[in-house]
Amino acid sequence: MKKIFVSLVIALAIPVSLAAQAQITTKKVKIEDFSEKVTKIVLSGNVFYDSSLKDAVRNGWAISPYEFCTMDEFREMKTDPDYYFLIKVKGRFRRESAPGIEFLSLLKGGPEAEKGLDKMLDLITFPYAAVDSPSGRESVFLPLVLEIMQQHVLSSIATDLVAYSSLSAYSNNINDIKGKTVVFAGEDISSEAMKVEGSCFKENIVVTDVDTADEYVMDRRPDTVVGYTVCREDPEPGAFCYKILIDTGTGELCYFRKHRITKRVGPGFLMEDIKRISEAVN
């Protein structure tokens, strides 16, 4: 009987041992050292952008130590797993003839970087500006974008559910805008939606000029949500337009959607977006 008991214990121990060896290292585990490592803020060489980035980082980066570096230094250090990198990258979608949108990406260094940026571990990538025709508004929204990126990293470290989620999941926060004022710059509304502005835009939704909309952002107006779109200036069919709502008081990302440009569908918040936002705010 004793021999049988010993054999049974050994048999039970083997699967446990094998399970431990087969344990998967998830994204959450891979980035849990984030706050202990230096984040390298990669400067582009563009004086205007680099100045805005430096100011936004100095005033708002709080979740890890950071240092600024040049593109050449990034190329030398990108394979080092002891560093994370905040870098501006250009994106080209499958049907586009050339890159149309710049993104801010937060990447972890490692040997895989030798194969390209797309092989590096991506913590979050956020649409930033049109490649050839930045409007200047991106610098206004930059502090809020960095705040969103940092909160996403902290949430990703806490749970793999967030770490593996796309930014579109933040559209689940749309109910948080109830009772607040939603502000759009007219240029961020699609031509289709603008044609029916009177019947679709409720009293809590304000459509104004760019400068006035940006003032809400710069003032960090409480109980206010401001819309922002990122799309190339003359998008060809196949390009994408990103539509974003950010709570200027809390820095919360409340809505994140994209749609493909076609011959019939242009850039800006579409009717379906406006209807959903209008239902949530009132």
C-alpha positions as CSV (number, residue, x, y, z in Angstrom):
1,M,0.0,0.0,0.0
2,K,2.8,2.3,0.8
3,K,4.4,1.8,-2.6
4,I,1.2,2.5,-4.3
5,F,0.8,5.8,-2.4
6,V,4.4,6.9,-3.3
7,S,3.7,6.2,-7.0
8,L,0.5,8.2,-6.9
9,V,2.3,11.2,-5.4
10,I,5.0,11.1,-8.1
11,A,2.3,10.8,-10.8
12,L,0.5,13.8,-9.5
13,A,3.7,15.8,-9.3
14,I,4.7,15.3,-12.9
15,P,1.8,17.3,-14.5
16,V,2.4,20.2,-12.0
17,S,6.1,20.3,-13.0
18,L,5.3,20.3,-16.7
19,A,2.7,23.0,-16.3
20,A,5.2,25.2,-14.6
21,Q,7.7,24.7,-17.4
22,A,4.9,25.6,-20.0
23,Q,3.9,28.8,-18.3
24,I,3.4,31.6,-20.8
25,T,5.0,35.0,-20.2
26,T,2.1,37.4,-20.9
27,K,2.4,41.0,-22.0
28,K,1.5,42.1,-18.4
29,V,4.5,40.2,-17.1
30,K,6.8,41.5,-19.8
31,I,6.1,45.2,-19.0
32,E,5.9,45.0,-15.2
33,D,9.4,46.5,-14.9
34,F,8.3,49.6,-16.7
35,S,8.4,52.0,-13.7
36,E,11.9,50.8,-12.9
37,K,13.4,51.3,-16.3
38,V,14.3,54.5,-18.1
39,T,11.9,55.6,-20.9
40,K,13.9,57.2,-23.7
41,I,11.9,60.1,-25.3
42,V,13.1,60.0,-28.9
43,L,13.5,63.5,-30.5
44,S,12.8,63.8,-34.2
45,G,15.0,66.7,-35.2
46,N,12.0,68.8,-35.9
47,V,12.4,71.9,-33.7
48,F,8.7,72.7,-33.3
49,Y,7.7,69.1,-32.5
50,D,10.7,68.4,-30.2
51,S,10.0,71.6,-28.2
52,S,6.3,70.7,-27.7
53,L,7.3,67.1,-26.8
54,K,9.9,68.3,-24.2
55,D,7.4,70.6,-22.6
56,A,4.7,68.0,-22.4
57,V,7.0,65.4,-21.0
58,R,8.6,67.6,-18.4
59,N,5.2,68.8,-17.2
60,G,3.3,65.5,-17.4
61,W,5.4,62.3,-17.5
62,A,5.2,60.7,-14.1
63,I,5.2,56.9,-14.3
64,S,8.9,56.3,-15.0
65,P,12.2,58.0,-15.1
66,Y,12.9,59.4,-18.6
67,E,15.7,60.8,-20.7
68,F,15.7,62.5,-24.1
69,C,17.7,61.0,-26.9
70,T,18.3,61.5,-30.6
71,M,17.2,59.2,-33.5
72,D,20.9,58.0,-33.8
73,E,21.0,57.1,-30.1
74,F,17.7,55.2,-30.5
75,R,19.1,53.1,-33.3
76,E,22.1,52.2,-31.0
77,M,20.0,51.4,-27.9
78,K,16.8,49.9,-29.4
79,T,17.9,46.3,-28.8
80,D,18.6,46.9,-25.1
81,P,15.7,45.5,-23.0
82,D,16.6,47.9,-20.1
83,Y,15.0,50.7,-22.0
84,Y,11.6,51.7,-23.2
85,F,11.1,54.2,-26.0
86,L,8.5,56.9,-26.8
87,I,8.9,57.5,-30.5
88,K,7.0,59.1,-33.4
89,V,6.5,56.7,-36.3
90,K,4.7,56.9,-39.7
91,G,2.0,54.5,-40.6
92,R,0.9,53.3,-44.0
93,F,-2.2,51.2,-44.4
94,R,-2.5,48.5,-47.0
95,R,-4.4,50.4,-49.6
96,E,-2.4,53.7,-49.2
97,S,0.3,54.6,-51.7
98,A,2.4,56.4,-48.9
99,P,2.3,56.9,-45.1
100,G,-0.4,59.3,-44.2
101,I,-0.5,59.4,-40.3
102,E,2.1,59.8,-37.6
103,F,1.7,57.9,-34.4
104,L,3.2,58.1,-31.0
105,S,4.4,54.6,-30.0
106,L,5.7,53.4,-26.7
107,L,8.0,50.4,-27.3
108,K,10.1,48.1,-25.2
109,G,13.7,47.6,-26.3
110,G,15.0,44.1,-27.2
111,P,16.9,42.0,-29.7
112,E,13.8,41.8,-31.9
113,A,14.2,45.5,-32.8
114,E,16.9,44.4,-35.3
115,K,14.0,43.0,-37.5
116,G,12.1,46.4,-37.4
117,L,10.0,48.6,-35.2
118,D,6.9,46.5,-35.8
119,K,8.7,43.5,-34.1
120,M,9.3,45.4,-30.9
121,L,6.9,45.0,-27.9
122,D,4.2,47.7,-28.4
123,L,2.7,49.0,-25.2
124,I,0.4,51.6,-26.9
125,T,0.3,53.4,-30.2
126,F,-1.8,56.5,-30.5
127,P,-2.6,58.5,-33.7
128,Y,-0.9,61.9,-33.5
129,A,-1.0,63.9,-36.8
130,A,-1.1,63.9,-40.5
131,V,2.3,63.2,-42.0
132,D,2.5,66.0,-44.6
133,S,0.1,68.5,-43.2
134,P,0.1,68.7,-39.4
135,S,-2.5,71.2,-38.3
136,G,-0.8,72.4,-35.1
137,R,-3.6,71.1,-33.0
138,E,-1.6,68.0,-32.2
139,S,0.6,70.1,-29.9
140,V,-2.5,71.3,-28.1
141,F,-3.7,67.7,-27.5
142,L,-0.2,66.3,-26.8
143,P,-0.3,66.6,-23.0
144,L,-3.7,64.8,-22.9
145,V,-2.4,62.1,-25.3
146,L,0.6,61.5,-23.0
147,E,-1.7,61.3,-20.0
148,I,-3.9,58.7,-21.8
149,M,-0.8,56.7,-22.8
150,Q,0.5,56.6,-19.3
151,Q,-2.8,55.6,-17.8
152,H,-3.0,52.8,-20.4
153,V,0.4,51.5,-19.4
154,L,-0.5,51.5,-15.7
155,S,-3.7,49.6,-16.5
156,S,-1.8,47.2,-18.7
157,I,0.6,46.4,-15.9
158,A,-2.4,45.7,-13.7
159,T,-4.3,43.3,-16.0
160,D,-3.7,41.5,-19.3
161,L,-7.3,42.4,-20.3
162,V,-6.1,46.0,-20.9
163,A,-2.7,45.0,-22.1
164,Y,-4.1,43.1,-25.1
165,S,-7.1,45.4,-25.7
166,S,-7.2,47.8,-28.7
167,L,-7.8,51.5,-28.0
168,S,-11.3,51.0,-29.5
169,A,-12.2,49.4,-26.1
170,Y,-12.2,52.8,-24.6
171,S,-15.4,53.7,-26.5
172,N,-17.0,51.8,-23.6
173,N,-16.4,54.9,-21.6
174,I,-18.9,56.8,-23.7
175,N,-21.5,56.7,-20.9
176,D,-19.1,58.8,-18.8
177,I,-19.9,61.9,-20.9
178,K,-23.5,62.0,-19.7
179,G,-24.4,65.6,-18.5
180,K,-21.2,67.0,-19.8
181,T,-20.6,69.5,-22.6
182,V,-19.2,68.0,-25.9
183,V,-17.2,70.4,-28.0
184,F,-16.4,69.9,-31.7
185,A,-14.4,72.0,-34.1
186,G,-16.4,72.3,-37.3
187,E,-13.6,70.8,-39.3
188,D,-13.8,67.6,-37.3
189,I,-17.4,66.9,-38.4
190,S,-18.0,65.1,-41.7
191,S,-19.8,67.0,-44.4
192,E,-22.7,64.5,-44.2
193,A,-23.2,65.2,-40.5
194,M,-22.9,68.9,-40.8
195,K,-25.8,69.0,-43.3
196,V,-28.2,67.8,-40.5
197,E,-26.5,69.7,-37.6
198,G,-29.7,71.3,-36.4
199,S,-31.7,68.0,-35.9
200,C,-28.8,65.8,-34.7
201,F,-26.8,68.0,-32.3
202,K,-28.5,68.3,-28.9
203,E,-28.1,71.3,-26.6
204,N,-25.1,69.8,-24.8
205,I,-23.1,69.5,-28.0
206,V,-21.3,72.6,-29.2
207,V,-19.8,73.0,-32.7
208,T,-17.4,75.9,-32.9
209,D,-14.2,77.1,-34.6
210,V,-10.8,75.4,-34.1
211,D,-9.4,78.1,-31.8
212,T,-12.3,78.1,-29.5
213,A,-12.3,74.3,-29.3
214,D,-8.6,74.3,-28.5
215,E,-9.2,76.8,-25.7
216,Y,-11.3,74.2,-23.9
217,V,-8.3,71.8,-24.1
218,M,-5.6,74.2,-23.0
219,D,-7.8,75.4,-20.1
220,R,-8.5,71.8,-19.1
221,R,-12.1,72.8,-18.8
222,P,-14.0,70.5,-16.3
223,D,-17.1,68.6,-17.3
224,T,-16.1,69.1,-20.9
225,V,-15.3,66.6,-23.7
226,V,-13.5,67.7,-26.8
227,G,-13.5,65.9,-30.2
228,Y,-10.3,65.5,-32.2
229,T,-9.7,63.8,-35.6
230,V,-6.5,62.5,-37.1
231,C,-6.5,62.0,-40.9
232,R,-4.3,63.1,-43.8
233,E,-5.3,66.3,-45.5
234,D,-6.5,64.8,-48.8
235,P,-7.2,61.2,-47.9
236,E,-7.3,58.7,-50.7
237,P,-9.7,55.8,-50.6
238,G,-8.3,53.2,-48.3
239,A,-6.9,55.7,-45.8
240,F,-8.3,55.8,-42.3
241,C,-9.7,58.6,-40.2
242,Y,-9.4,58.4,-36.4
243,K,-12.1,60.0,-34.2
244,I,-11.3,60.7,-30.6
245,L,-13.2,62.2,-27.6
246,I,-11.2,63.2,-24.6
247,D,-12.5,64.6,-21.2
248,T,-10.4,67.7,-20.8
249,G,-11.0,67.8,-17.0
250,T,-10.0,64.2,-16.2
251,G,-7.8,63.3,-19.2
252,E,-10.0,60.2,-19.8
253,L,-10.3,58.7,-23.3
254,C,-14.1,58.5,-23.8
255,Y,-14.3,57.5,-27.5
256,F,-12.0,56.0,-30.0
257,R,-13.1,54.9,-33.5
258,K,-11.7,54.8,-37.0
259,H,-13.3,54.4,-40.4
260,R,-12.0,53.8,-43.8
261,I,-12.1,56.6,-46.4
262,T,-14.0,55.7,-49.6
263,K,-15.3,57.7,-52.6
264,R,-18.6,58.2,-50.6
265,V,-17.3,58.5,-47.0
266,G,-15.0,61.3,-46.2
267,P,-13.1,62.3,-43.0
268,G,-14.6,63.5,-39.7
269,F,-17.1,62.3,-37.1
270,L,-19.8,60.5,-39.1
271,M,-23.6,60.5,-38.5
272,E,-23.4,57.2,-36.7
273,D,-20.7,58.7,-34.3
274,I,-22.7,61.9,-33.6
275,K,-25.9,59.9,-32.9
276,R,-24.1,57.6,-30.4
277,I,-22.5,60.6,-28.7
278,S,-25.7,62.5,-28.7
279,E,-27.6,59.6,-27.0
280,A,-24.8,59.3,-24.4
281,V,-24.5,62.9,-23.4
282,N,-28.2,63.6,-22.8
